[in-house]
Amino acid sequence: MEIQENIVNKVAQSGLMTIDLANYAPTGEIFIYDIKDNLFHGLILKEKDFREFIKQHDWSQYQNKHIGIICSTDAIVPTWAYMLLANKLEPHATSVHFGTKEDVERDWFMNKLSTIDYTTFLDQRVVVKGCGDIHIPEAAFVKFTVELSKVAKSIMYGEPCSTVPVFKRKS
């Protein structure tokens, strides 16, 4: 007589909610616009030349991209120059930020995580998924944890089968 054992998925029965922050990652290309290319001798920004560039440049090439605006040289760039660039990029780009690729990713996550209705996690046991193929800035984990700890019963990090406890609400 053969005995058949039923396999029980204890993780599925645990009542854990697993959240993958990669679901909030920016989709599409991130392009960094370096204003250094607009500087005279790499040192100063000539307003007349810059305004002419602004008029003549093909802004459509930034369509559906996340743009970070930087100046990689040690030049002093007036704030209005960044504002002009942002104004011209905004109608074409998916998003416009000041900073590096890492800054763009962090800003994107911060904005997305601000739109979550955290009450959906009220009194829930939540596992924040770790390791994945998409880089998630630590700032995103910090923000998510801060907001989640206001409502969740517990927070763990990792995978449901192997988690690190982060927070547990006192009864």
Secondary structure, DSSP 8 states (H G I E B T S, - for coil): ---------HHHHTTEEEE-GGGGS--S-EEEEEGGGGSBTTTB--HHHHHHHHHHS-GGGGTT-EEEEE--SS----HHHHHHHHHHHTTTSSEEEES-HHHHHHHHHHHHHTT--GGGGTT-EEEEE---SS---HHHHHHHHHHHTTT-SEEEEEETTEEEEEEE---
